[in-house]
Amino acid sequence: MAWLTIDRSLQIPLIRQIYKQLRTKILNGELSAGYRLPSTRSLAEDLEVSRNVVLEAYDQLLAEGYLEGQQGAGTFVAEGAYLKKKDKIATFIKDDSTSKKNNNNIIDFRSGIPALDLFPRKQWGQLAKSVSIETDHSLFGYDSPEGRIELRSVLSDYLLRTRGVECHPDQLVITTGATQALTLIAKLLISLNDKVIIEDPITHEIQTIFQSYGASLLPIRVDKNGMDTSQFPHGIKTAFIFVTPSHQFPMGGTLPIQRRIQLIEYARKMDSYIVEDDYDSEFRYEGPPVSSLQGLEPERTIYIGTFSKILSPALRLGYLILPPTLIKRCRELKHFSDLHTPSLEQLTLSLFIREGFLEKHIFRMKKVYRKRRDFLKEQLYNEFGDKVKIHGDSTGLHLIAEFDGIHFTDILLSKIHDDGIKVYPVESHTINKGLYSNHIILGFGNLDEVKIANGVAKFKKSLLTK
Ligand SMILES: Cc1ncc(COP(=O)(O)O)c(C=O)c1O
């Protein structure tokens, strides 16, 4: 049979090679029903393989129903083994291999990415190795939905010390990043058409998560001090109030104590929960550290934290702190979401915190990020002078740049991208549109000084040639 080939250089066994070629030809109709196959002896001779090899390939096809035959009468292609070819599936998923290639040269000011090259690989690796080798074998089984007690205990001490968060380890649920914490909150608290009070602007993903669980969003404008709590609606029952009080995303304000009190009093009056997303406040460059809102009102505040910014988003480690009344239901929801967050990473992180490495890492990174932030500001002022205003740069891994007379339309943003720079419009995170069209978000966490300088210069050039 000239149309079968054997390639002895392949790692694939000869039986498998014959089986696969015949199967393909039957499925695509090249060998149609009733076709008589050569005898095993003659095919073996043709292909210069032992007869047993062909026999086994035929047997497999007979067992699976592709062939039929009787002793002595020959072997035939069976009825109904032809599979009509589908039209070629349209490529809905854009082949991004080419864009990825180009992306290597793009300077990306995406916010919220820590310095990936400064991840403490050695310390993390050593601890991960010891967890993997030395821990009891039960670690490799299923675990509890709320997460490892080692991590929850060390975290509750750490959070009290650094963020003024008051919680018992049992109030903690370890999540797969803050994103899962947000989803769990949505499942826990939102019923169809429930109202949720939320900052405007606020991360587009967060809006989408809440809306996908049926929430109707009540946007409250933010200013340089975060959410404007004097704008809360009267007489409307809300599922919860969502707020980023330590570092408003994206505008960067910190909620002062007067607004915190106003927010708590409003939540008490309306009998509403407060959801506090504390995603990156460890990196505060100006003013004293701000304590959490949760510490002021633990009874009705749900606190969300994450290790994505202080360590790495790839770890997918975050957590929720819940008032006691919500713990049981939240653990159930976490169980039905993904059973639990990976145990090895949880244990490694608990050791990383217990050994004091986390606080040392934050201390070191704060200096790195402060320098990058200062350098970015300097470059922006050098290139744009009084045509640029900078906001929300006292905390975190991004700042907001407001440009005189420039509107970051989709066309302009795509031109800037084509010129090798990625910047992010505040407008993509707004609920009420049109107020921030000249504001962009510039992340600096993962950009060294060379990239920042090149990035700002190229950005200016791109704007000048529009
Ligand atoms: C305000 C805010 N909350 C939560 C998250 C999600 O973080 P995680 O990586 O832990 O899911 C982000 C991500 O950038 C964020 O900006």
The ligand as a MOL file (V3000), in Angstrom:
LIG
                    3D

  0  0  0     0  0            999 V3000
M  V30 BEGIN CTAB
M  V30 COUNTS 16 16 0 0 0
M  V30 BEGIN ATOM
M  V30 1 C -8.4520 48.2600 42.5240 0
M  V30 2 C -8.0370 46.8370 42.2200 0
M  V30 3 N -8.5510 45.8550 42.9630 0
M  V30 4 C -8.2350 44.5700 42.7230 0
M  V30 5 C -7.3710 44.2010 41.7100 0
M  V30 6 C -7.1230 42.7400 41.4420 0
M  V30 7 O -5.9310 42.2390 41.8950 0
M  V30 8 P -5.5780 40.6900 41.8720 0
M  V30 9 O -4.3940 40.5540 40.9640 0
M  V30 10 O -5.2100 40.3380 43.2740 0
M  V30 11 O -6.7250 39.8840 41.3960 0
M  V30 12 C -6.8040 45.1930 40.9390 0
M  V30 13 C -5.8750 44.8260 39.8560 0
M  V30 14 O -5.1060 45.6000 39.3370 0
M  V30 15 C -7.1270 46.5420 41.1990 0
M  V30 16 O -6.6210 47.5420 40.4710 0
M  V30 END ATOM
M  V30 BEGIN BOND
M  V30 1 1 1 2
M  V30 2 1 2 3
M  V30 3 2 2 15
M  V30 4 2 3 4
M  V30 5 1 4 5
M  V30 6 1 5 6
M  V30 7 2 5 12
M  V30 8 1 6 7
M  V30 9 1 7 8
M  V30 10 2 8 9
M  V30 11 1 8 10
M  V30 12 1 8 11
M  V30 13 1 12 13
M  V30 14 1 12 15
M  V30 15 2 13 14
M  V30 16 1 15 16
M  V30 END BOND
M  V30 END CTAB
M  END
